[in-house]
């Protein structure tokens, strides 16, 4: 099977219809361990409130979406699940009755494992954070970042999972992570907009900076390897395949910090001529 080209995204679950009870029910129906048993004590979803207004600043999940330049979503999804099962310290499972493309991946680790749901979406699903290609989505409870270990170490596990998945799928274009403000502002005209669009991908550029960004080979060539590695980010890393990873801040659940650090990255990209505002 030909390896698909992909774009990966991460976003919080604000304005999203999928609920934790729905995911828990699917886990149970699939015969997989309960999330609390997988992740350890304290893994229940968390919500962050503003001290000034009491309004919700973080919701209970973040999402990592892999967007494909292929029509073979089923082949890519099955290959991903099967390939992850063969990696050291990974377990994966899929089911077909409740959702055609639904499964889970667990990264075994101490003192607490890291798990996510994997959900597939056909092309033209009209999801407002994405271009029009089909997608595979990782769903991760925000509580997973605050249990059993330092948040920075938990983020490292997430990054490792993203690297593992992108390595299985191969030939990815870009990955991006959205904070809560970014998710809520897309299409509203008052804040950060969609990170990539059909137009921006066609022009080999991003549309907007975000909390996590992984530049594939074509975008590295477009922006410049050294320029990306000089970006003012918390983490700058060159992967084995030559991709460049930028992570703005160490905690995707710390609203104030990632909002500030994302803005610093935006200024850096604006100076180069990126179209983000």
Secondary structure, DSSP 8 states (H G I E B T S, - for coil): -----EEEEEEE-TT----HHHHHHHHHHTT---HHHHH-TT-S---EE-TTT--EEE-SEEEEEEEESSS-HHHHHHHHHHHHHTSTTEEEEEESSS-TTEEEEEE--SSS-EEEEEEEE-TT---TTS-SS-EEEEEEEGGGGSSSS-HHHHHHHHHHHHHHHHHHH-SEEEEEEE-HHHHHHTTTSSS---S--HHHHHTTS-SS--SEEEE-HHHHHHH-HHHHHTS--SEEEE-TTS-EEEES-S-TT-HHHHHHHHHHHHHHHHHHT-S--
